[in-house]
């Protein structure tokens, strides 16, 4: 006989305490009271732990796309849909009967306003977006400016805005050209004479080939074996070992840029940083020889520094975690530099040393803890999420209005400070009045906000202080993408080269420049680069090219 499923009973802390008090008042033996009290406490403890494990599982599900975003809008929709599910079931029979009485009421009669209209031109780009395309001008085959109209109407034709058609062609990442050089040999002395074509440099790999391979491997995260397979299919083979040799030679050419960016990043007025994992085979091999209590971790630290209006991105891979890499970086900081504003999450690995700084903590980390709890603590989670939502709306408004750092600070102090103060009072009340158990999942989320309140509210005191560390977490996705595709680095040197090239390319992207063009220019001007790397940074290299062109009275060597 099939057993009937037990009805689910959820108890909170107050209900458990009330039951225990009633049991104490009952006419039971002390032994029975002790056993029942133990069973109730165990049940409540198990229920709490299951809730916390469900939270962890939900986080794992979100990694696989089952939970798309942490949007408050999606959460509100989810909660409202669940609360209305019973009402919908009750009304479904009424709606069906109404439809049967009036056949004109069908799905086709829905309000057209509720149907989203497809955006016009969705998925297409204008010709202005193709900044790297070559341009060919085509004159009219039979007419010229001020010619008589072919329709013999007595008028004349004049120039109007031209029609532009963008034509895309496909080819493999690497193409090749065979140069067949004629050779002649003297029949008397045996000397061989080989043709030397003019205006052609016969090199196996040119600057463009090196730039393509570096971007594909270190930024787009195409594994070298996958690139080898692609090139083999199109008849232009490129072995994976040869690809790495080419990337390594390019890294030797552009190393001064990375060294300069590292120094300038240390002088930034706002620095964000965070960690992600990395696999380095040589270090994994070392770990097998280490003792249990010896440190075995491997990290890639992402650093985003704002320096004189420019954004510098750095990646550092190895055994050092974020706090230690920041310590090395700030050891290069000038004594005359202004007080630093630093943004990171509250992990101890980010705080290995105290600097002369304004330390900001990530508000998104605190918000996420309450979002994860919304299934079990609906009202409490919505209270926090809605309050923080107002703060983020205020920050979005300051960006839309393009406010200065001081104007943004004053706006937040006027509109966001009261919201955060009310939220802090609410937090304190939950813990002080024992409304929430401090060791519960909700209590831990509240304690996190209380313990790091000063760092979480820096945007109310410091001009330009960010709300969260989302920008660096976005940058680390570049590294995570490479880790998922290529899995690991073989040695610390290869990890350094990969991190260095990714740093240069991403800094160039954030400067709004073409990284392919930039890497080609650096190679063609290698000697000048080593003499003065500060003149060849992503945001000023074009100006340097113009100066070089004026001195030599020749056009700059930009990529065609």
Secondary structure, DSSP 8 states (H G I E B T S, - for coil): ------------HHHHHHHHHHHHHSS--HHHHHHHHHHHHHHHHHHHHHHHHHHHHHHHHHHTTSS----HHHHHHHHHHHHTHHHHHHHHHHHHHHHHH-TT-SGGGS-GGGS----TTTT---GGG-TT--------SS--TT-B-TT-SS-B----------------SS--------EEE-TTT--EEE---TT----SS-HHHHHHHHHHHHTS---HHHHHHHHHHTT----HHHHHHHHHHHHHHHHHHHHHHHHHHHT-SEEEEEEEE--BHHHHHHHTTS-TTS----EEEEEEEEETTEEEEEEEEES--HHHHHHHHHTT--TTS--EEEEE-S-GGG-SS--SEEEEE-HHHHHHHHHTTTTT-HHHHHHHHHHHHHHHHHHHHHHHTT--HHHHHHHHHHHTHHHHHHHHHHHHHHHHTTSS-TTSHHHHHHHHHHHTHHHHTGGGTSTT--S--HHHHHHHHHHHHHHHHH--BSSHHHHHHHHHHHHHHHHHHHTT--HHHHHHHHHHTHHHHHH-GGGGSTTTHHHHHHHHHHHHTS------
